[in-house]
Amino acid sequence: MGNRLSRIYTRTGDDGTTGLGDGARVRKDHIRVEAYGTVDELNSYTGLCRDLLSDQHSHSILREIQDRLFTIGSSLACDPQKEPKMKIPDLKEEDIVLLEKEMDRMNEILAPMKSFILPGGHPTVSHLHVARCICRRAERCCVRLELEKEEIESIVIKYLNRLSDYLFILARHTAHLLQVNEIPWKPRL
């Protein structure tokens, strides 16, 4: 029969509940589960984007971002009213500053935007835009957590907001490096 600890399935969620990091059980449709599940989706999609990038500097920054997303997901997976079973690393203001510095660095070589741009032009650029959209959804989930009086550190929302901006600039920067023309949105009037 194999070691029970090595199995991925536990059957404890068959009733529609899941365990938080502190051992509390909540329904799988709880806003906290939605929030950390969306951050996990963003982390996975960020890994895909990282695999597609040829720019080694951006590749390493996305690796750092994945680490921060794991930190955010871990904090969201715990009821803040209870002590988690394991020590969770903190998100820091320097993590936001890194994103801002990276956006400033990339913006130095980008042409100013004269219109909205449509996602696309190259699969890597498109994937970065999808990651941006997932990031905005994660941010909305976290804002809902806050609105529903579920504790969440304000730095999480701030980080996700800045990360979405970063992913947008990274998509533009990647298009520039790939020598792909951005697609301006020309509204039908």
Secondary structure by P-SEA (a helix, b strand, c coil): ccccccccccccccccccccccccccccccaaaaaaaaaaaaaaaaaaaaaacccaaaaaaaaaaaaaaaaaaaaaaccccccccbbbbbbcaaaaaaaaaaaaaaacccccccccccccccaaaaaaaaaaaaaaaaaaaaaaaaaacccccaaaaaaaaaaaaaaaaaaaaaaaaacbbbbbbbccc
